[in-house]
Amino acid sequence: MQWTLVGAALTGLVVGTAGCAGGGPVTAEGSDRYPNATAEDWVTYADHVVIATAVDDEALPLDGEDEANGEGSVDRMVTMRVDDVVWTSADPRHDAPTTFEWSGWGWSLQDGERIEMTGADEPRVEVDHTYVMALVYEPGFTDGGTRYPASWRGLGSDSVIPYDGTELGVGEVQGSVRSKPPSPDPDAVDHSLDDEMTGKRVDELVTALNDATPGTRGDFGPVWRTNG
């Protein structure tokens, strides 16, 4: 997935969707908030890497037009409990949270019917499942006259790793439970840190992060877009 300065940095905006055959989830496409494909990306942009479990979720209200038309998307907010903080930046923008709200994939509304939405090969982040997450703290800001509260966000599509057991990559992906880690192709053009860590332990991920050298942070956050 590409990352851009605009893209989904503020709202997680879906820019394209494609339905799956056989009534499966709708696969959505968007832009990552920050670079997140390598260990260097994680240690450059993340404030903390945590092990977190989804403990509750709720569908957010539809706007009146979508509800009337029976078409659009239904957003979902997930309450996350932080079980452990496994890595912290030398210069974190905020202390690690104990709980936080996470904007998870919701549903596509088609002819009044809700169909689960997910990113390609990504967790939906579902209740009772656990994940390793690279988090960045985004202060509250104003954009287009609308005030947005401070929040914890992921870096992007490669910064949330399922972790229901003792191996990275085991757990919920695209709404289904993966009982064994896959075997990603190391020569794939989109091979990333989460692929590299698949089947490994969290302490091996932490070692990779500690061995990585932070780069210079680009200005990809919402403060860049603040207009008062």
Z-matrix of the N, CA and C atoms (Angstrom, degrees):
N
C 1 1.455
C 2 1.522 1 109.68
N 3 1.315 2 117.67 1 139.32
C 4 1.446 3 121.29 2 -179.05
C 5 1.517 4 110.62 3 -81.70
N 6 1.347 5 115.64 4 151.89
C 7 1.448 6 119.73 5 170.78
C 8 1.512 7 108.53 6 -113.28
N 9 1.320 8 115.69 7 144.22
C 10 1.448 9 121.15 8 -178.03
C 11 1.511 10 109.52 9 -139.79
N 12 1.335 11 116.36 10 164.20
C 13 1.454 12 120.17 11 177.82
C 14 1.520 13 111.58 12 -67.18
N 15 1.301 14 117.73 13 -34.18
C 16 1.454 15 120.21 14 -178.79
C 17 1.527 16 106.92 15 -93.65
N 18 1.318 17 118.77 16 -96.14
C 19 1.451 18 121.68 17 173.77
C 20 1.512 19 113.47 18 48.06
N 21 1.342 20 115.68 19 -134.01
C 22 1.460 21 122.03 20 -171.75
C 23 1.508 22 112.57 21 -99.97
N 24 1.317 23 119.07 22 21.36
C 25 1.456 24 120.53 23 -175.15
C 26 1.514 25 113.05 24 -60.75
N 27 1.330 26 117.46 25 -28.14
C 28 1.461 27 119.55 26 -176.60
C 29 1.510 28 113.15 27 -103.00
N 30 1.298 29 117.74 28 -42.81
C 31 1.460 30 119.55 29 -167.39
C 32 1.520 31 113.97 30 -123.08
N 33 1.319 32 119.46 31 -4.03
C 34 1.448 33 119.72 32 -173.45
C 35 1.512 34 111.53 33 65.03
N 36 1.320 35 116.78 34 32.24
C 37 1.462 36 122.27 35 -174.85
C 38 1.522 37 111.57 36 -58.76
N 39 1.353 38 115.56 37 130.06
C 40 1.456 39 121.00 38 175.31
C 41 1.518 40 108.19 39 -83.24
N 42 1.331 41 116.99 40 126.72
C 43 1.449 42 119.48 41 -177.49
C 44 1.512 43 113.25 42 -104.20
N 45 1.320 44 117.42 43 -3.70
C 46 1.456 45 119.83 44 176.51
C 47 1.509 46 109.70 45 -171.66
N 48 1.328 47 118.34 46 146.75
C 49 1.453 48 120.63 47 178.50
C 50 1.509 49 109.61 48 -136.42
N 51 1.318 50 114.32 49 153.88
C 52 1.464 51 120.24 50 175.59
C 53 1.510 52 108.42 51 -142.87
N 54 1.314 53 117.84 52 126.67
C 55 1.444 54 121.72 53 -178.96
C 56 1.514 55 111.56 54 -74.42
N 57 1.336 56 116.14 55 150.48
C 58 1.457 57 121.21 56 176.84
C 59 1.516 58 109.66 57 -93.34
N 60 1.304 59 116.35 58 143.29
C 61 1.457 60 120.64 59 177.33
C 62 1.519 61 109.80 60 -64.95
N 63 1.330 62 115.70 61 150.50
C 64 1.454 63 120.14 62 175.65
C 65 1.506 64 113.92 63 81.02
N 66 1.347 65 117.84 64 16.28
C 67 1.450 66 119.84 65 175.32
C 68 1.506 67 114.36 66 78.93
N 69 1.326 68 118.54 67 17.52
C 70 1.452 69 121.70 68 178.74
C 71 1.509 70 111.53 69 -77.04
N 72 1.350 71 116.60 70 -174.30
C 73 1.452 72 120.64 71 -179.02
C 74 1.526 73 112.28 72 -63.08
N 75 1.317 74 114.82 73 155.50
C 76 1.454 75 121.29 74 170.31
C 77 1.517 76 107.67 75 -80.64
N 78 1.315 77 117.14 76 129.45
C 79 1.462 78 121.51 77 177.79
C 80 1.521 79 109.08 78 -93.82
N 81 1.328 80 115.70 79 122.98
C 82 1.455 81 121.74 80 -175.50
C 83 1.524 82 110.64 81 -104.23
N 84 1.318 83 115.55 82 154.44
C 85 1.453 84 121.71 83 177.76
C 86 1.520 85 109.33 84 -123.41
N 87 1.313 86 116.64 85 144.02
C 88 1.448 87 121.06 86 179.01
C 89 1.506 88 110.26 87 -159.91
N 90 1.313 89 116.55 88 -166.06
C 91 1.458 90 121.92 89 -179.36
C 92 1.528 91 110.01 90 -117.75
N 93 1.320 92 116.72 91 138.43
C 94 1.448 93 121.08 92 178.49
C 95 1.529 94 110.91 93 -68.31
N 96 1.324 95 115.79 94 151.00
C 97 1.459 96 119.95 95 178.43
C 98 1.530 97 111.88 96 -71.81
N 99 1.329 98 115.55 97 -41.17
C 100 1.463 99 121.43 98 -175.48
C 101 1.532 100 108.56 99 -139.97
N 102 1.330 101 117.42 100 159.52
C 103 1.466 102 119.34 101 170.55
C 104 1.531 103 109.63 102 -58.38
N 105 1.338 104 117.00 103 136.86
C 106 1.477 105 118.42 104 -175.07
C 107 1.520 106 113.20 105 -153.61
N 108 1.327 107 117.41 106 22.88
C 109 1.460 108 120.42 107 -174.96
C 110 1.521 109 113.50 108 -88.13
N 111 1.326 110 117.82 109 -19.12
C 112 1.464 111 120.97 110 -174.01
C 113 1.524 112 110.82 111 -127.08
N 114 1.332 113 115.26 112 165.46
C 115 1.466 114 119.93 113 175.04
C 116 1.524 115 110.27 114 -61.06
N 117 1.316 116 117.14 115 -36.82
C 118 1.466 117 120.21 116 177.30
C 119 1.528 118 111.04 117 -61.93
N 120 1.343 119 117.12 118 -40.49
C 121 1.466 120 120.02 119 176.78
C 122 1.529 121 110.54 120 -60.35
N 123 1.331 122 116.73 121 -45.65
C 124 1.467 123 120.18 122 -178.16
C 125 1.518 124 111.03 123 -60.74
N 126 1.330 125 117.40 124 -47.41
C 127 1.470 126 118.87 125 -175.35
C 128 1.526 127 111.44 126 -76.31
N 129 1.329 128 117.75 127 -16.31
C 130 1.464 129 120.81 128 175.94
C 131 1.519 130 111.18 129 -79.04
N 132 1.330 131 117.31 130 -43.37
C 133 1.458 132 120.63 131 -170.20
C 134 1.526 133 115.09 132 -106.31
N 135 1.317 134 118.99 133 -27.40
C 136 1.470 135 119.88 134 -176.73
C 137 1.526 136 110.83 135 -78.27
N 138 1.326 137 115.14 136 146.16
C 139 1.463 138 121.02 137 170.99
C 140 1.523 139 110.60 138 -88.80
N 141 1.327 140 115.67 139 -37.66
C 142 1.464 141 120.95 140 -179.43
C 143 1.527 142 109.00 141 -148.13
N 144 1.328 143 115.27 142 152.45
C 145 1.462 144 121.62 143 167.41
C 146 1.520 145 106.28 144 -115.77
N 147 1.327 146 115.80 145 125.32
C 148 1.463 147 120.58 146 -173.16
C 149 1.523 148 110.91 147 -126.75
N 150 1.330 149 114.53 148 157.63
C 151 1.460 150 121.68 149 164.09
C 152 1.518 151 105.71 150 -98.69
N 153 1.327 152 117.31 151 122.67
C 154 1.463 153 120.95 152 -173.46
C 155 1.523 154 110.66 153 -138.05
N 156 1.324 155 115.59 154 144.50
C 157 1.455 156 122.61 155 -179.81
C 158 1.526 157 109.73 156 -115.22
N 159 1.335 158 115.86 157 134.44
C 160 1.463 159 121.20 158 175.86
C 161 1.528 160 108.80 159 -76.39
N 162 1.339 161 116.93 160 122.28
C 163 1.464 162 120.67 161 -175.21
C 164 1.527 163 113.19 162 -111.71
N 165 1.329 164 117.79 163 -16.07
C 166 1.468 165 120.06 164 179.80
C 167 1.522 166 108.17 165 -163.65
N 168 1.327 167 116.49 166 157.05
C 169 1.463 168 119.65 167 173.42
C 170 1.520 169 109.63 168 -151.88
N 171 1.323 170 115.88 169 162.30
C 172 1.455 171 120.62 170 177.07
C 173 1.518 172 109.35 171 -152.40
N 174 1.325 173 114.51 172 146.78
C 175 1.461 174 120.71 173 173.97
C 176 1.521 175 108.46 174 -78.34
N 177 1.321 176 116.29 175 136.84
C 178 1.456 177 120.97 176 177.92
C 179 1.528 178 109.55 177 -86.72
N 180 1.329 179 117.13 178 153.24
C 181 1.466 180 119.89 179 -175.94
C 182 1.528 181 112.14 180 -62.18
N 183 1.311 182 115.41 181 142.70
C 184 1.462 183 121.66 182 173.22
C 185 1.522 184 109.86 183 -74.89
N 186 1.336 185 115.59 184 151.67
C 187 1.460 186 115.76 185 169.95
C 188 1.530 187 108.53 186 -76.08
N 189 1.317 188 115.46 187 160.49
C 190 1.460 189 120.28 188 -172.12
C 191 1.516 190 113.66 189 -59.21
N 192 1.325 191 117.80 190 -38.31
C 193 1.465 192 120.80 191 -177.59
C 194 1.519 193 111.28 192 -66.85
N 195 1.368 194 117.13 193 -45.44
C 196 1.462 195 120.02 194 179.15
C 197 1.523 196 110.91 195 -62.19
N 198 1.351 197 116.05 196 -42.01
C 199 1.461 198 119.55 197 -178.65
C 200 1.527 199 110.48 198 -64.25
N 201 1.326 200 116.62 199 -40.50
C 202 1.468 201 120.29 200 -178.96
C 203 1.524 202 111.48 201 -67.95
N 204 1.341 203 116.18 202 -37.73
C 205 1.463 204 120.64 203 -177.32
C 206 1.526 205 113.00 204 -84.40
N 207 1.333 206 116.71 205 -18.04
C 208 1.466 207 119.63 206 -176.05
C 209 1.510 208 113.14 207 69.19
N 210 1.335 209 117.19 208 21.37
C 211 1.460 210 122.62 209 -179.26
C 212 1.528 211 108.79 210 -136.07
N 213 1.320 212 115.97 211 145.58
C 214 1.459 213 120.29 212 177.91
C 215 1.512 214 110.39 213 139.90
N 216 1.324 215 116.68 214 -147.54
C 217 1.455 216 120.27 215 178.68
C 218 1.518 217 109.75 216 -138.30
N 219 1.332 218 115.61 217 147.69
C 220 1.461 219 122.92 218 179.29
C 221 1.522 220 107.23 219 -110.31
N 222 1.316 221 116.58 220 116.94
C 223 1.458 222 120.65 221 179.77
C 224 1.523 223 110.33 222 -77.60
N 225 1.334 224 115.71 223 158.30
C 226 1.476 225 121.48 224 -177.77
C 227 1.523 226 109.04 225 -135.79
N 228 1.328 227 116.89 226 132.23
C 229 1.451 228 122.02 227 176.88
C 230 1.526 229 108.55 228 -109.21
N 231 1.337 230 116.04 229 130.90
C 232 1.455 231 122.72 230 -175.70
C 233 1.527 232 109.04 231 -115.50
N 234 1.322 233 117.18 232 132.79
C 235 1.464 234 121.61 233 174.58
C 236 1.524 235 108.82 234 -90.72
N 237 1.337 236 115.69 235 123.09
C 238 1.458 237 121.98 236 -177.37
C 239 1.533 238 110.19 237 -109.19
N 240 1.321 239 115.95 238 136.93
C 241 1.468 240 122.39 239 173.07
C 242 1.523 241 108.91 240 -104.56
N 243 1.310 242 116.97 241 125.68
C 244 1.461 243 120.32 242 179.65
C 245 1.527 244 108.77 243 -82.15
N 246 1.329 245 116.24 244 117.63
C 247 1.465 246 122.04 245 -179.96
C 248 1.522 247 112.06 246 -88.44
N 249 1.333 248 116.38 247 -30.29
C 250 1.465 249 120.23 248 -179.77
C 251 1.525 250 109.00 249 -162.86
N 252 1.301 251 116.11 250 146.20
C 253 1.466 252 122.40 251 172.01
C 254 1.530 253 106.01 252 -106.15
N 255 1.332 254 116.52 253 114.12
C 256 1.463 255 119.74 254 -171.29
C 257 1.524 256 113.27 255 -101.01
N 258 1.323 257 116.43 256 -16.10
C 259 1.477 258 120.51 257 178.09
C 260 1.516 259 108.20 258 -155.40
N 261 1.338 260 115.53 259 142.15
C 262 1.459 261 121.69 260 177.60
C 263 1.518 262 109.41 261 -135.77
N 264 1.306 263 116.00 262 138.33
C 265 1.460 264 122.04 263 177.42
C 266 1.527 265 110.40 264 -61.37
N 267 1.319 266 115.95 265 152.13
C 268 1.462 267 120.42 266 173.49
C 269 1.518 268 111.48 267 -66.54
N 270 1.338 269 116.15 268 -18.94
C 271 1.467 270 121.59 269 -178.66
C 272 1.527 271 109.92 270 -135.73
N 273 1.356 272 117.57 271 64.19
C 274 1.478 273 119.06 272 -178.17
C 275 1.516 274 111.20 273 -69.00
N 276 1.336 275 115.82 274 144.96
C 277 1.458 276 120.40 275 179.05
C 278 1.522 277 112.20 276 -80.05
N 279 1.358 278 116.80 277 -12.44
C 280 1.465 279 120.93 278 -179.98
C 281 1.524 280 107.62 279 -164.66
N 282 1.341 281 116.46 280 152.44
C 283 1.456 282 119.71 281 173.61
C 284 1.526 283 110.06 282 -60.47
N 285 1.320 284 116.16 283 152.01
C 286 1.463 285 120.22 284 179.65
C 287 1.531 286 110.55 285 -64.79
N 288 1.322 287 117.31 286 143.32
C 289 1.473 288 120.15 287 179.45
C 290 1.523 289 111.10 288 -80.07
N 291 1.322 290 115.78 289 162.95
C 292 1.467 291 121.20 290 169.91
C 293 1.534 292 110.41 291 -97.21
N 294 1.333 293 115.86 292 -28.90
C 295 1.459 294 122.97 293 170.72
C 296 1.528 295 106.90 294 -142.52
N 297 1.317 296 116.33 295 158.79
C 298 1.461 297 119.90 296 174.78
C 299 1.520 298 109.47 297 -159.06
N 300 1.328 299 114.62 298 160.73
C 301 1.464 300 121.19 299 177.66
C 302 1.525 301 109.03 300 -96.50
N 303 1.305 302 116.13 301 135.04
C 304 1.459 303 122.79 302 -174.23
C 305 1.521 304 109.80 303 -122.93
N 306 1.308 305 116.52 304 128.01
C 307 1.460 306 120.98 305 177.59
C 308 1.525 307 108.79 306 -81.05
N 309 1.326 308 116.04 307 97.94
C 310 1.464 309 120.82 308 -176.23
C 311 1.517 310 111.99 309 -92.47
N 312 1.329 311 115.57 310 166.45
C 313 1.458 312 119.17 311 173.04
C 314 1.519 313 109.31 312 -58.92
N 315 1.332 314 117.29 313 137.01
C 316 1.454 315 121.67 314 -179.92
C 317 1.506 316 112.10 315 -107.95
N 318 1.334 317 115.21 316 -119.99
C 319 1.451 318 120.93 317 -175.91
C 320 1.524 319 110.41 318 -136.05
N 321 1.306 320 116.09 319 148.68
C 322 1.451 321 121.98 320 168.28
C 323 1.528 322 107.50 321 -91.25
N 324 1.303 323 116.26 322 130.19
C 325 1.462 324 121.23 323 179.64
C 326 1.525 325 108.47 324 -97.26
N 327 1.335 326 116.20 325 113.53
C 328 1.456 327 121.62 326 -177.23
C 329 1.530 328 108.92 327 -128.92
N 330 1.335 329 115.83 328 116.98
C 331 1.461 330 121.51 329 -176.39
C 332 1.522 331 111.44 330 53.15
N 333 1.343 332 115.48 331 37.57
C 334 1.453 333 120.85 332 177.98
C 335 1.509 334 115.01 333 82.03
N 336 1.335 335 117.87 334 -3.09
C 337 1.461 336 121.72 335 -178.66
C 338 1.522 337 110.00 336 -101.66
N 339 1.337 338 116.35 337 134.50
C 340 1.455 339 121.14 338 176.87
C 341 1.528 340 110.43 339 -85.57
N 342 1.333 341 115.67 340 125.45
C 343 1.461 342 122.15 341 177.16
C 344 1.519 343 107.36 342 -120.75
N 345 1.323 344 116.56 343 129.33
C 346 1.463 345 119.95 344 -177.46
C 347 1.519 346 111.10 345 -54.43
N 348 1.323 347 114.74 346 139.94
C 349 1.460 348 121.90 347 177.47
C 350 1.523 349 108.72 348 -113.61
N 351 1.323 350 116.37 349 143.14
C 352 1.457 351 121.08 350 179.45
C 353 1.507 352 109.63 351 -152.68
N 354 1.318 353 117.08 352 159.38
C 355 1.450 354 121.72 353 171.83
C 356 1.515 355 110.12 354 -86.58
N 357 1.315 356 117.01 355 157.34
C 358 1.466 357 121.24 356 -178.77
C 359 1.524 358 110.27 357 -63.98
N 360 1.341 359 116.41 358 122.15
C 361 1.461 360 123.30 359 177.41
C 362 1.529 361 111.88 360 56.25
N 363 1.346 362 116.78 361 35.51
C 364 1.458 363 121.99 362 179.38
C 365 1.524 364 110.37 363 -123.25
N 366 1.324 365 117.64 364 150.92
C 367 1.463 366 119.00 365 169.24
C 368 1.528 367 111.42 366 -65.12
N 369 1.348 368 116.50 367 144.97
C 370 1.466 369 120.74 368 168.50
C 371 1.522 370 109.51 369 -78.46
N 372 1.321 371 116.84 370 -22.12
C 373 1.464 372 126.26 371 -172.25
C 374 1.531 373 108.30 372 69.59
N 375 1.335 374 114.46 373 88.56
C 376 1.454 375 121.70 374 -173.33
C 377 1.521 376 111.06 375 -115.64
N 378 1.337 377 114.72 376 152.91
C 379 1.461 378 122.20 377 -176.37
C 380 1.531 379 110.82 378 -57.46
N 381 1.346 380 114.68 379 139.49
C 382 1.466 381 124.92 380 179.44
C 383 1.519 382 113.21 381 76.21
N 384 1.326 383 117.41 382 11.42
C 385 1.458 384 120.51 383 172.98
C 386 1.527 385 110.00 384 -114.86
N 387 1.330 386 114.84 385 154.48
C 388 1.457 387 122.51 386 -173.61
C 389 1.521 388 110.07 387 -117.71
N 390 1.328 389 115.32 388 148.44
C 391 1.462 390 121.66 389 -174.03
C 392 1.524 391 110.18 390 -143.28
N 393 1.321 392 115.61 391 153.91
C 394 1.460 393 121.56 392 164.47
C 395 1.520 394 106.47 393 -98.00
N 396 1.336 395 116.28 394 127.00
C 397 1.467 396 120.77 395 -171.43
C 398 1.524 397 110.40 396 -132.00
N 399 1.325 398 115.88 397 131.22
C 400 1.462 399 121.77 398 171.30
C 401 1.521 400 107.47 399 -89.86
N 402 1.337 401 116.59 400 117.48
C 403 1.463 402 121.70 401 -172.09
C 404 1.525 403 111.59 402 -111.87
N 405 1.312 404 115.35 403 144.53
C 406 1.462 405 122.08 404 172.01
C 407 1.525 406 107.75 405 -125.89
N 408 1.334 407 115.34 406 138.20
C 409 1.459 408 120.74 407 178.88
C 410 1.519 409 109.14 408 -89.23
N 411 1.337 410 115.47 409 124.78
C 412 1.457 411 120.80 410 177.46
C 413 1.525 412 108.68 411 -112.53
N 414 1.335 413 117.45 412 115.06
C 415 1.466 414 120.12 413 -179.82
C 416 1.523 415 110.72 414 -63.22
N 417 1.314 416 115.48 415 162.15
C 418 1.455 417 119.82 416 174.39
C 419 1.521 418 110.82 417 -61.46
N 420 1.327 419 116.14 418 149.98
C 421 1.461 420 120.31 419 -177.02
C 422 1.524 421 109.31 420 -156.10
N 423 1.312 422 114.91 421 167.50
C 424 1.458 423 121.49 422 176.81
C 425 1.515 424 109.25 423 -117.45
N 426 1.343 425 116.29 424 133.14
C 427 1.456 426 120.77 425 179.37
C 428 1.520 427 108.52 426 -139.91
N 429 1.314 428 116.41 427 124.44
C 430 1.454 429 120.14 428 179.60
C 431 1.519 430 113.74 429 60.78
N 432 1.325 431 116.48 430 28.64
C 433 1.455 432 120.52 431 -179.71
C 434 1.514 433 114.72 432 85.18
N 435 1.331 434 117.15 433 -2.32
C 436 1.466 435 121.82 434 179.06
C 437 1.518 436 109.90 435 -103.55
N 438 1.322 437 117.51 436 133.90
C 439 1.451 438 122.92 437 179.14
C 440 1.525 439 110.07 438 -91.29
N 441 1.327 440 116.91 439 127.41
C 442 1.464 441 123.17 440 178.27
C 443 1.530 442 108.50 441 -112.16
N 444 1.333 443 118.11 442 131.12
C 445 1.464 444 119.86 443 -178.62
C 446 1.531 445 111.49 444 -74.42
N 447 1.321 446 115.81 445 163.42
C 448 1.459 447 120.71 446 173.99
C 449 1.525 448 109.62 447 -60.37
N 450 1.335 449 116.28 448 148.83
C 451 1.460 450 119.46 449 -176.88
C 452 1.514 451 110.76 450 -155.89
N 453 1.320 452 114.80 451 160.97
C 454 1.459 453 122.23 452 169.97
C 455 1.521 454 108.11 453 -98.67
N 456 1.329 455 115.74 454 130.36
C 457 1.459 456 121.80 455 -177.79
C 458 1.526 457 110.43 456 -127.12
N 459 1.327 458 115.49 457 158.19
C 460 1.447 459 120.40 458 170.23
C 461 1.514 460 110.53 459 -83.64
N 462 1.313 461 116.38 460 163.09
C 463 1.459 462 119.81 461 177.18
C 464 1.519 463 110.87 462 -74.18
N 465 1.332 464 116.57 463 -37.39
C 466 1.457 465 119.80 464 -177.38
C 467 1.511 466 111.29 465 168.05
N 468 1.305 467 115.85 466 -162.95
C 469 1.462 468 122.07 467 -170.84
C 470 1.520 469 113.76 468 -66.67
N 471 1.335 470 118.46 469 -21.46
C 472 1.461 471 121.40 470 -179.04
C 473 1.520 472 112.53 471 -102.37
N 474 1.330 473 117.50 472 14.11
C 475 1.467 474 119.48 473 -174.90
C 476 1.523 475 113.34 474 -111.55
N 477 1.339 476 117.33 475 10.92
C 478 1.465 477 122.42 476 174.54
C 479 1.529 478 107.26 477 -126.54
N 480 1.331 479 116.06 478 118.03
C 481 1.466 480 121.53 479 -175.40
C 482 1.527 481 108.75 480 -117.38
N 483 1.332 482 118.77 481 126.23
C 484 1.473 483 119.79 482 176.66
C 485 1.527 484 110.80 483 -61.27
N 486 1.359 485 114.99 484 143.08
C 487 1.460 486 118.69 485 -175.33
C 488 1.530 487 109.49 486 -155.45
N 489 1.326 488 116.61 487 67.74
C 490 1.462 489 120.83 488 -178.93
C 491 1.525 490 113.07 489 -86.76
N 492 1.313 491 117.70 490 -9.38
C 493 1.464 492 119.87 491 -178.84
C 494 1.513 493 111.40 492 -132.69
N 495 1.309 494 115.77 493 -123.24
C 496 1.467 495 120.65 494 179.93
C 497 1.522 496 111.98 495 -115.01
N 498 1.338 497 116.25 496 -2.68
C 499 1.458 498 120.33 497 -179.85
C 500 1.529 499 109.98 498 -116.56
N 501 1.300 500 116.15 499 135.28
C 502 1.455 501 120.71 500 174.73
C 503 1.530 502 109.43 501 -66.06
N 504 1.323 503 116.34 502 139.85
C 505 1.462 504 120.92 503 -179.83
C 506 1.508 505 113.85 504 96.35
N 507 1.341 506 117.68 505 -6.17
C 508 1.467 507 121.63 506 178.20
C 509 1.526 508 108.17 507 -101.00
N 510 1.337 509 116.32 508 124.56
C 511 1.458 510 120.07 509 -179.37
C 512 1.516 511 110.72 510 143.73
N 513 1.316 512 115.73 511 -152.95
C 514 1.466 513 121.29 512 -173.82
C 515 1.522 514 112.25 513 -80.12
N 516 1.336 515 115.47 514 127.58
C 517 1.464 516 123.15 515 174.40
C 518 1.524 517 107.72 516 -139.33
N 519 1.317 518 117.17 517 125.78
C 520 1.469 519 123.00 518 -179.67
C 521 1.534 520 112.29 519 53.64
N 522 1.332 521 116.06 520 33.62
C 523 1.457 522 120.68 521 176.66
C 524 1.508 523 115.29 522 84.04
N 525 1.337 524 118.12 523 -2.26
C 526 1.465 525 122.36 524 177.57
C 527 1.520 526 109.21 525 -114.87
N 528 1.329 527 116.06 526 154.84
C 529 1.462 528 120.51 527 -178.31
C 530 1.519 529 109.69 528 -93.57
N 531 1.304 530 114.63 529 124.43
C 532 1.463 531 122.22 530 177.25
C 533 1.524 532 107.75 531 -96.67
N 534 1.344 533 117.05 532 116.09
C 535 1.460 534 121.08 533 -174.69
C 536 1.524 535 113.20 534 -88.73
N 537 1.324 536 116.17 535 -17.97
C 538 1.464 537 120.29 536 178.11
C 539 1.527 538 108.56 537 -132.87
N 540 1.334 539 117.70 538 145.79
C 541 1.464 540 118.76 539 178.82
C 542 1.518 541 110.76 540 -67.20
N 543 1.327 542 118.20 541 142.21
C 544 1.466 543 120.81 542 177.38
C 545 1.523 544 110.08 543 -75.26
N 546 1.312 545 115.62 544 -179.36
C 547 1.469 546 121.39 545 177.80
C 548 1.524 547 108.46 546 -122.31
N 549 1.336 548 117.19 547 84.09
C 550 1.468 549 119.98 548 -178.00
C 551 1.523 550 111.93 549 -62.93
N 552 1.324 551 116.17 550 149.91
C 553 1.455 552 122.88 551 178.43
C 554 1.535 553 108.65 552 -78.51
N 555 1.331 554 119.06 553 113.90
C 556 1.465 555 120.26 554 -178.25
C 557 1.522 556 113.31 555 -65.94
N 558 1.327 557 117.07 556 -15.29
C 559 1.469 558 120.69 557 -179.90
C 560 1.529 559 112.49 558 -95.84
N 561 1.333 560 116.87 559 0.17
C 562 1.474 561 120.00 560 -179.92
C 563 1.526 562 109.53 561 -65.57
N 564 1.325 563 116.01 562 145.82
C 565 1.463 564 119.98 563 -176.84
C 566 1.520 565 111.43 564 -65.89
N 567 1.334 566 117.26 565 -25.30
C 568 1.457 567 120.29 566 -179.30
C 569 1.528 568 112.51 567 -102.82
N 570 1.336 569 117.23 568 18.64
C 571 1.462 570 120.88 569 177.72
C 572 1.525 571 109.26 570 -61.52
N 573 1.330 572 116.79 571 129.47
C 574 1.454 573 120.76 572 -172.13
C 575 1.531 574 110.40 573 -136.14
N 576 1.336 575 115.26 574 -178.84
C 577 1.460 576 120.11 575 -177.83
C 578 1.516 577 111.69 576 -58.94
N 579 1.332 578 118.31 577 -41.32
C 580 1.461 579 118.25 578 -179.18
C 581 1.520 580 111.28 579 -65.26
N 582 1.338 581 118.16 580 -32.65
C 583 1.475 582 120.68 581 173.76
C 584 1.523 583 110.49 582 -66.51
N 585 1.329 584 115.54 583 -44.74
C 586 1.471 585 121.05 584 -179.29
C 587 1.528 586 111.63 585 -60.39
N 588 1.327 587 116.85 586 -33.46
C 589 1.463 588 121.42 587 -176.39
C 590 1.523 589 113.17 588 -88.98
N 591 1.318 590 118.25 589 -7.04
C 592 1.463 591 121.27 590 -177.77
C 593 1.530 592 110.97 591 -57.64
N 594 1.337 593 115.54 592 127.54
C 595 1.459 594 121.37 593 -179.38
C 596 1.509 595 114.08 594 86.69
N 597 1.327 596 117.35 595 -3.56
C 598 1.467 597 121.02 596 -179.08
C 599 1.522 598 110.26 597 -99.23
N 600 1.331 599 116.22 598 174.88
C 601 1.457 600 122.44 599 179.99
C 602 1.531 601 110.22 600 -91.89
N 603 1.326 602 114.82 601 162.22
C 604 1.463 603 119.33 602 179.53
C 605 1.519 604 111.21 603 -61.98
N 606 1.341 605 117.66 604 -37.61
C 607 1.469 606 118.59 605 -179.23
C 608 1.528 607 111.55 606 -63.81
N 609 1.332 608 118.00 607 -26.68
C 610 1.463 609 120.14 608 176.10
C 611 1.532 610 110.57 609 -72.19
N 612 1.325 611 116.51 610 -36.20
C 613 1.457 612 120.06 611 173.89
C 614 1.523 613 110.32 612 -63.60
N 615 1.322 614 117.09 613 -44.24
C 616 1.470 615 121.11 614 179.94
C 617 1.523 616 110.44 615 -61.38
N 618 1.323 617 117.15 616 -40.24
C 619 1.468 618 120.16 617 176.92
C 620 1.517 619 110.89 618 -60.98
N 621 1.333 620 116.71 619 -43.25
C 622 1.467 621 120.46 620 178.61
C 623 1.526 622 110.91 621 -61.65
N 624 1.326 623 117.16 622 -39.63
C 625 1.464 624 120.61 623 179.06
C 626 1.529 625 111.02 624 -68.34
N 627 1.312 626 116.17 625 -42.29
C 628 1.469 627 119.50 626 179.62
C 629 1.522 628 112.47 627 -66.47
N 630 1.330 629 115.94 628 -27.67
C 631 1.472 630 120.22 629 179.34
C 632 1.528 631 112.36 630 -82.90
N 633 1.328 632 117.31 631 -14.61
C 634 1.464 633 120.96 632 -177.27
C 635 1.529 634 110.66 633 -82.89
N 636 1.316 635 115.47 634 149.47
C 637 1.466 636 121.73 635 178.89
C 638 1.521 637 109.65 636 -102.38
N 639 1.344 638 117.88 637 122.48
C 640 1.467 639 118.99 638 179.05
C 641 1.525 640 111.46 639 -62.36
N 642 1.319 641 116.10 640 142.46
C 643 1.450 642 121.17 641 174.07
C 644 1.518 643 110.26 642 -94.62
N 645 1.303 644 116.02 643 -166.55
C 646 1.459 645 121.57 644 176.71
C 647 1.516 646 109.14 645 -87.56
N 648 1.315 647 116.91 646 127.56
C 649 1.458 648 120.54 647 -178.56
C 650 1.527 649 110.91 648 -67.97
N 651 1.326 650 116.08 649 123.89
C 652 1.447 651 120.60 650 169.41
C 653 1.520 652 109.51 651 -76.59
N 654 1.300 653 117.49 652 162.73
C 655 1.463 654 121.76 653 -176.01
C 656 1.520 655 109.42 654 -93.63
N 657 1.350 656 116.29 655 80.00
C 658 1.462 657 121.27 656 -177.14
C 659 1.514 658 112.80 657 -104.56
N 660 1.336 659 118.39 658 -6.62
C 661 1.448 660 121.24 659 -171.86
C 662 1.509 661 113.70 660 -81.25
N 663 1.341 662 116.31 661 175.26
C 664 1.460 663 121.09 662 -175.84
C 665 1.515 664 113.41 663 -67.23
N 666 1.356 665 118.23 664 -24.34
C 667 1.456 666 119.60 665 179.57
C 668 1.523 667 110.08 666 -57.92
N 669 1.356 668 116.01 667 -32.08
C 670 1.461 669 121.52 668 178.68
C 671 1.514 670 110.95 669 -59.73
N 672 1.341 671 116.90 670 -28.10
C 673 1.464 672 121.01 671 -175.09
C 674 1.521 673 112.69 672 -101.85
N 675 1.336 674 117.06 673 0.95
C 676 1.450 675 119.26 674 -178.21
C 677 1.527 676 110.70 675 -64.35
N 678 1.316 677 116.65 676 135.87
C 679 1.456 678 119.37 677 179.29
C 680 1.524 679 111.98 678 -127.77
N 681 1.330 680 115.63 679 26.91
C 682 1.454 681 119.70 680 176.24
C 683 1.517 682 113.00 681 127.80
